[in-house]
Amino acid sequence: MFLEISNLTKKYNNKTVVSNVSFGVEEGELLTILGPSGCGKTTILKALGGFVKSDDGKVILDGIDITDFPAEERPVSTVFQSYGLFPHMSVIDNVIYGLKFIGIKRKEAEKIGIEMLKKVHLQGEENKRPSQLSGGQQQRVAVARGLVTRPKLLLLDEPLSNLDAKLRLELRSEIKAIQREFNITTIFVTHDQEEAFSIADKIMLMNKGELIQFSRPRELYENPTTKFSLDFIGSVNYDEKNSRFSRLEDVYFDDKGEEMEVLDYSFKGQIIEYTLLTSDGTTIRTVSLNRKGEFAVGEKVNAIVNWSPLDKLDK
């Protein structure tokens, strides 16, 4: 295992914010740490980067115990949510800032920096100041600065949260492409499940400082091991009377199905989300591609529900 974290624990004022967390990441993998605000995901990232000292646990990177290394001695780069760019420096000076600390002369550093700016589609912007760039461009500069020293581990702390929805989608794809090109082991922190699923090789789901589930995205979605995993990931129908649940896509219209009444619907462009009432009074939701028209409120429809038992999940 390229990165191994064992029994990581951190407390603030006797409050445990990360509790005995252990996990590993293979070289070249992109791991997303996912969870609600306050779950401990950023604290884990800061502990890996050397910005906070853990109360217990070990961090082994490429066979070396870096637990007690200060941040500047770790082969780790961190891209923060706020970008952390120096406003008085040009783009190129921001990008190559870290190279002087590893003994690379200015002329060579500029060549390396220009090549890195090409990788993140910012060629020609090297002499501008950060204030002259858009939010998306500033994020690209921060990523370029993080990669230019060729770290063994790249940490991204909610790097897209300050951007609009369309730009987030674009940069999400770019970050994944750059990560693959450099084959750099990466940990990406987010509270956005769609973002996590679209970018991650594996996902680590956190809640209240504890590791809830560690798996590949499809496994996490299709086989949640706890009630929290089920509730946090995707949308769910519950049939409490029969102790069972279904995902929205597990409900589909079929003439052979049970007759239900359309209580409501919401047009969402590519899909339509329906709320249905079953014969026993259970309310369920489903989604349908916007290709076959719409059912009206009060209309009778037939649908099949594929239920799963709730008792297979941990509380």
N, C-alpha and C positions, 0 to 999 in steps of 0.2 A: 504494500500500500504506500503510495507516494506521500500522502498527508494523513497522519493519524492523530486524532484527538481523543484522549482518554480521561474520563471522570472530571471534565471541566466544570468548575463551580465558581460562582462569583456572588458575593453579598455586598449590599450597600446598607449601612446602618442596621445591621442584623436582619435585613430583608434579603432573602435568596432570590436573585433575578435569573440565575442560570444554575440548574441543579443536576450535577453528576452526569453531564452530557458526554457521550462517546460516539464517534463516527469516523469514517475514513473516506478518502477521495482518491481515485486512481489518477495517474498522471494524464493530463490532457482532458480530464472531465470537467464539465460545468455543473456544479452543484448549486441549487437554489435553496436558500433558507427562507421558508414561508411561514407566516403566522400573523396574528393580529398585533396591533400596537401593544408594546409592553411585554411581549412574550419572551424577550431575551435575545432575539436574533442579531440586533446591532451590537449588543454586548459581546456576543461570541465573535463577531467580526473584529471588534476592537481588541479583543484578547489575542486573536490570531495575528493582528497587525502590530501588536506590542504597545498599543495605546492605553490599555488598562491591564493591570496585573491581576491574574486570577488568584483565588484563594486556595484552589486545589486543582490538580490535573496536570497533564502533560501535552505538549504540542511537538510532534515529530514531523519534520519536513525533509523529504529525500534522505531519510536515514539519520538526520541530525536533530538532536533535542534543542529546540529554539525557545523553550518555555521561558527562560530567564534572559533571553537576548533583548536589548532595547530595540525600539522600532527601527532606528537607523542602521542597525546591524543585521536585520532580517532581510533575506532575499524575497521580500514581499512588497508589492505596490498596492496602494489603496486609492480608490476613486470615491470621493465623498458625494453625498447628496447635494451639497452646496457648491460643488466643483472645486473649490479651494484654489482658484487661480490667483496669481499675483497681479493686481490691477495696473501696477506701474510698469509691468514688463510686457514686451511684445509677445505674440503667439509663439514664435520660435524660441524665445528666451524661456517662456514657461515650459515648453516641451522638453528642452534640453537641460533644464535646471539640475536634475539629479545626476547628469553625466559627469559633472565636475567632481563629484564626490567619489567617483570610481576611477579617477585619473585620466579621463578623456579630454584632450586638448580642444580648445574652442573651434578650430577649423574643422576638425574631424566630427565634433559634436554637431555642428551645423549641418554637415552632410547627412548624418544619421537622422537628425531632426526633420530635415526636408523630406527624406524618404518616408519617415513615419507619418508626416502630414499628408503625403500622397495616399497612404494606406487608409486614412480616415477622411479622404476626399476634401482636404483643406489646402491643396496646393494653391499658391498665390495669395494666401491669407497670412503668411508668416510675419509680416511687419505690422499688422494691426494690433491694437490693444484689445483685451477681452471685452471691454465695454462697447466695442464696435461690432461685435459678433452677436448673432442670435443665440437663444438658449441652447438650441440643438448644436450649433457650432461650438459653443463653449464646452458642452459635454464631450464633443469629439476631441477637443484640445486636452481635456482632463484624461480621457482614455489614452490618447497618444503619449502624454506625459507618464502615465502609469506603465505603459508598455516599453518605452524607449530604453529603459535600463535592463530589459530582458529578465524580469523577475521570475522566480520559480512559482510564485503564487500571486494571482491577481484578485483583489477583493473589491467588490462593487456594492456600495451601500445605497440602496434605493436610487440608482443613478438617473432614472427617467421620471421621477415623481414630479419634477417641476415643469415638465413639458406637456404640450397639448396632446390630445389623443392620437391624432394622425402622425405627429412627429415621433411619439412613443413607439408606434408600430414600425416606423422606418428605422429608428435607431436600435430597436430590439433586434431586428434582422441583421443590422450592421455589426452589432456587438458579437452576435453569435458567429457571423462569418469571420470576423477578425480573430475571435478566440480559436476557431478551428484552424485558421491559417497559421497562427503562431503556436498552435497545440499547447496552449498555456493552461495550466490547472487554475480554475476560476471558481470563486464563491460569490454568488449574486444574492443579495438580500432584498426581499420585497414582501409587501403585504397583499399584492395583487395576484390572485390565483391564475388569471388568464396569462399574465406576464410570465409567471413561474412555469406554467405548462408549455408555453411556446418556446422557451429558451433552454430549459434544463435537460441534462442527461438524467439527473436524479434530483429528487426533492426531499428536503428534510422539513417536516411539519412540526412546528413548535407551538406550545401553549403554556403560559404561566411558568416559564423557565424550564420546562421539561420537553424532551424529545418524544413526540407522540407517534410518528411514523416516518420511516426512512425507506424510500422505494422509488422506482421509476414512475414517471407521471401517469402512464396508463394503469399501472398496478395500484397506485394511490387512489385514482378515480374509481376504478372498477371494483377494487377489493379493500375498502376502508376497514381498518381493524378496530376503530373506536367510534363512538357516537360523535365525538368532536370532529374526527376526520370526515365523517359523512356530512355533518352540518356545515363545515367550513368550506368544503370542496363542492362546487356545483350547486344545483337546486334539487330539492328532495320533496317527494310526497310521503306523508305518514298516514298509515291506517292504524291508529292506536288501539282500536277495538280488537284487531287481529294481530297486533304486534308485528307489523311488517312495514316495508318502505319500498319506494321505487324512484328511480331517476325519471326526469320528465320525458326523456327519449325512450323510456321503457313503456310509455303509454302511446299507443298508435291506433289510428282510425282503421276499422275493419268491419265489414258488414256482418261478420260472424261473431263480433264481440257483443259485450253487454250494452244495452241501451242506456244512454246518459243524456243529461240536459246541459246545454251550453249556458253557463252562468255569466261568463264574461270573456272578452278576448282583447288582445293588445297587438296591434300591427307594429312590427319591429323591422320592417324592410324585407330582408331575406327570409325571415321567419315570422310566424304568427304564434303567439302564446295564448292558449285557451285555458279557461277554468271550467271544469266539468263537475256535475253532481251525479253521483252514482245512485242506484236504486235504494241502497241502505243508508243514504244520507252522507256519505263520505265525499269530501271535496278534494279533487285532484287537478293537477295542471299537466299540460302537455304542450309540445311545440310541433309545428308543422311547417314544411317549406312553403313559401309563398308561390305555389305553382298551380294550385287546384281551386283557387277562389277562397272565399271565406264562409264560415258558418255563422249564422246570426244568433244573437242572444235569444234564448228560449227555444232554439231549434233542438230537435232530438237527433242524436248521432249514436253510432255504435263504435265502441273502442275496446281494445284488449289491453289489460295491465299485467305486466310481468313483475310480480312482487318478490321481494327478498325478505327473509326473516330478520327481525331486529335483534333477536337473542344471540345471534352469532357475533355481535359487536361487544367490545368492552365498554364500560361506562366512561 
